[in-house]
Every structure is written in C-alpha cells, then in structure tokens.
C-alpha cells in the first residue's frame, strides 16, 4: 500500500511537517481529516486510516504522545442540539528518520 500511494504520502508528510494534525472524526469513517491550529480542515487531503496505520506500523511516522489523544481512549459522545455526535480524536505525528528517507525518495522521483 505504501509504494502505490507515494504522491499521497508526500502530501501527508508535507502536512505533518507544517503541523497539521490528523483527526479521526468517527469510527465509521475510512479516512482521516487534517486540521491546523485554527481548526481549519485541509480541503483536499483526507488520507485513508489504513494508510496512516500502515505508515505508523512500519515506522515511518510516530505519534507525538505529548500533544495527541491516546490510541487506547474510548470514543465519547456528546449531545448537541438534540443530536448525539462523536467526539473526534486528534493525533499529531512526527516523521521518523526512516520516514524522512522515504519522504526524500518520493519527493525526488
């Protein structure tokens, strides 16, 4: 999955380097949403959760545990205007040395 998504990975790594966070809005979503410090959503980049998980599992990115929600958290819900909505998880990632090597390879190809 990593090789066939090289352009998406470059865009994702560009966003991580620019301090965009990955937001998991709902368990049922197959993608994540990128948000910046002003809570603005990235309009074009919505990486699949499976790709983000694989990049983390393979050691290309790692969770910044000081800034992020923990992976073990249970999803909470809140009532808003008589509607129950999920509370989003917010994850900040760092690109590892291995990830930076992949990033450079993909940027130069």
Secondary structure, DSSP 8 states (H G I E B T S, - for coil): --GGGHHHHHHHHHHHHTT-EEEE--TT-SB-EEE-TT--B-SS---BHHHHHHHHHTTSEEE-TTTS--TT----EEEETTEEEE--EEE-EEE-HHHHHHHHHHHT-
